[in-house]
């Protein structure tokens, strides 16, 4: 009689420099868009937890903000979030970019990894953008800098290598319970996901300088089960009147564009109709104000 496989479970932090594809990887593993994604760096600000459950395992992924040598209160918060996420986890998945040799920020990250007491897996992402022979020197260079348990080349965008990466990650999990129901994708509050979706649309549609000065706060979230409708009111906060004008756009056109795209994603996530009302306000230099940072969830 074949012995039943033990159930394995645990927490794995996904870390790396900004814009290496951490959120894209999490979304690919879950088969759902949970972490927001944009071509601009530092899109992720808070740790986002995503849950992947299989027949004999459950992985709770911690998608972290991009790690870098921070300047400014908001950036310091983001790096602190990432550093806290690698404490007391069962494994660390460190992501780098194919075609990009280690830079100062990578050495900064690996310096912090030297004190963790769990296996560290290196995922070299975006292999769809390079030739295979370019990977070997990169693998050698990283393996000389840190004793990774395994190195796995992947493409979070195309899915290449993800099955192998999942096999490796399952292998480092300890035996343990199912922490969450098997159909749950995240333990994040719905309000948090909604605010992140709205912020993603600001990243995608506005000028270069705007996204980094934006915070989104969901002020109201009312369910009308009889009508299968959720009515949401959210405030987009910026630092200057000129930024407010850009987000609103001529005749409200940009705000409408942001709202429409956000509503469509929120409806897919919640599985019901959504009425979304957006407001824009100015809070001068909020990214340098500890009270406002705390109020917006950057504690």
N, C-alpha and C positions, 0 to 999 in steps of 0.2 A: 504494500500500500504506500502510495507516494505521500511523503510528509508535506503537510500544508505549509506554504511560505509564510514566514513571520511578517506581520504588518509593520511597516517602517514609516516614521513621520518625523518632521522637524522643520526648523526655520533656516532659510538660506537667504543671505543678503546679497543683492546684486549691486556691485559698486563699480566705479570707473570714472574717468574724466567726463566732463560735459559732452553730450552729443555723440557718444559712442554706440548708442542703440539699446540702452538698458530697458527703456519703456517699450520699445518695439519688440524686444525679446520676451518680456513678460506677457504682452498682448498675444504674441504668437503661441506661447505655451498654453495660455488660457483659452485661446480660440475666440476671445472676446476683447473688445477695446475697453480696457480698464484704466491704464495709465495714458495720460495725454501725450501727444507726440507732435513735434514741429521741427522744421529744419534748423531752428535757432537754438543755440546752446542754453543750458540752465532753464529748460522748460519745467522740469520737475523741481518742486521746492520742498515738499513734505515727503516723508516715507509713505509709500503706497503698498498696502499688503494685498497680494493676490494668492488665491488658494487653488492648487491643482491636485485633484484626487484621482487615483487609479485603483485598480483592484486590490493591490497590496501595498499602497503607499499614499501619503498625503504630504505635499510640500507647501509650506507657507513661505512664499517669496516676499522679500522686502525690497521694493524698488526704491532706490535712494537718489537724492540729488547728486549731480555731478560733483566730484571732489576736485578741489583746486586750492591753491594758496589764496585764501579769501581776503578781500578788502571790503569794508562796509558791513553794517549790522545784518542786513538781509543775507548777504553772502556768507557771513560767519555763521548765521543760523543754519543755512543749508549744509555747510560742511559739518557742523556739529550734528545735524540729523544723520548724515551718512556715517560719521564716526561712531555714534551711539548704536547704530544698527548692526555694526559688526561685533558688538560686545554680546557674549552669551548666546551666539547663534551656533547652529550645528554645522554650518559650512558657509564659506564665502565664495561667490562667483564673481571673479574680477574680469571685467570686460575691457578689451582694447580694440583698436581699429587695425585691420589688415592694411598694409601699406604705410603705416605710421610707426616709426621706431620709437622707443621709450624717450619721453621728454621729462623735463623737471617735475611736472605734476605727477607723472607715473612714479618717479622715485619718491616723491612726497607720500603717495598712497602706499607704496610697498614698504616704506619706513613704518607706517602704522600697522601694516599687516604682520610685521615681525613679532608683534606682541599678542596676536590672537591665538587662542588655544583650540583651533579647529582646522580641518582641511581647507585649503584654498585651491580652487579650480580656476584656470585661466581659459577664458573663451575669446578667441580672436575672431571678431565679428567683421562683417562686410567682405567676406571672401569672394563674393560675386563681382567685386570691383578690381580684383588683382589676378595675376597669373599664378598658377600653383607653385611654380618654382620660386616665387617671391616670398612664400610663406616660411620656407625652411630657415633662412637667415634670421627671420623675425622670431621664430620659435626658439632658435638657439640663443638669441640675444636676451629674450625674457627669461629663459630657463637658467641663464647664468646670473641673473639678478635676484631671483627668488626661487626657493624650492617648492614649486607648485606640485600638487599631488598628481594632476593631469593637465594637459593642454589640449583643447578641442577647438579646431577651426569651424566656424559656423557662419551662416547668413540668416539673421533674424528676419530679413525681408523675404527671402525665397524659401526659407525652411530647411535649407541644406545643412546637415550636421546636427539638427536639433534633436533627432531621435538618439543619437550617440551621446549628446550632452545630457539629455534626460536620464539615460542609462547610468552615466557617471554620477550624476547628482543623487539618484536613488541609492547608489552604492555607498554613499557617505552618510546616509541617514541612519540614525539609531533605531532599534525597535521601539515602538511607542504607539500611543492610541490615535484614533481619529479625532483631532481637536475640534473640527468643524463638520457640520452636515455635508454629505458628499456633493450636494448640488449647489453649495455656496461658493461663489467666486471671490468674494471679498468680505471683510468685516468692517469696511469703511462705511460711515454714515452716508445715506443718500444725498444729504445736503453737501457733503464734501465732494462727492463725485460730480454733482451738478455744477458746483462752483468751478471745479477743475475743467469741465467741458467748456464752460463759458470763457474761461481764461485761455484755453487752447485756441478758440476762435479769434480772440484778440491777437494772439501770437501770429496766427496764420494770415490775418487780413490787414493788419496795421503796419505802419512804418517801423523801421529798425529800432528807433529809440523808445517807442511806446511800450512794448510788452514788459520790459524790465521795471517799469514804474507802475504796473497795474496790480491791484488786488481785487478779488471778487468775494463778496460776502452775500450768502443767501439769507435774506431777512424774513421771508415767509414761505411756507411750504404746506399747502392745504390740499388734502385729498377729498375728492367727491366721488365716492365709490359707486353711487347710483348712476353717475354720468361717465364713469371710467375716465376721470379727468383729474389732473393735478395742476393746481394754480401756484405758480412760483414767482416770487418777487426777488430780484437780486440787484445789488449795487456794485457797479464797477468804479473803483477808486483810483484816481491818478494824482500826480504831484503838481501839475501846472494847468492853468486854464487852456493853454495852447494844445495840451494833450487831450483835454476834454473835447475840444472842438474837432480834433481829428477823429476821435472815437465816435462822436455823434455824426459827423459827416454833413455834407450839404443836404439840407432838408431832412436830416435824420437817416440818410441812406446807409451810412456805414453801420450805425447801431442796428438798423433793421437787418442788414446782411449778417452781422454777428449773431443776432437773436434768432434768425431763421435757421442758420446752420446749427447753432447750439440746440435749439428746440428739437430738431430732427434726431440728433444724437441722443438727447435726453429721453425722447420717446422710445427709442430702441432700447435704451438701458432700463427704463422703468416698465416698459411693456404696456403703456397706456397713452392716451392723449395728454398733451401738455399745453397749458397757456403760460407763456413766459413773458414777464414784464421786466425790462431792464432800465436802470437809472444810472446816471454818471455823476460823480461828485469829485471835488478837488480837496485833497488833504495835503497841504504843502509839506514836502520832504518826509512823507510818511515812512519811507524806507530807512530813515535815520532816527525815527521816533520809537523808543522802546515800548511805550504804552500802546501805540497804534499797531506795531508789529505783533504784540501779544493779542490785541483785539482781533486782528486778521488771521490768527491761528499760527503765527510764527513765533513760538514761545521760546 
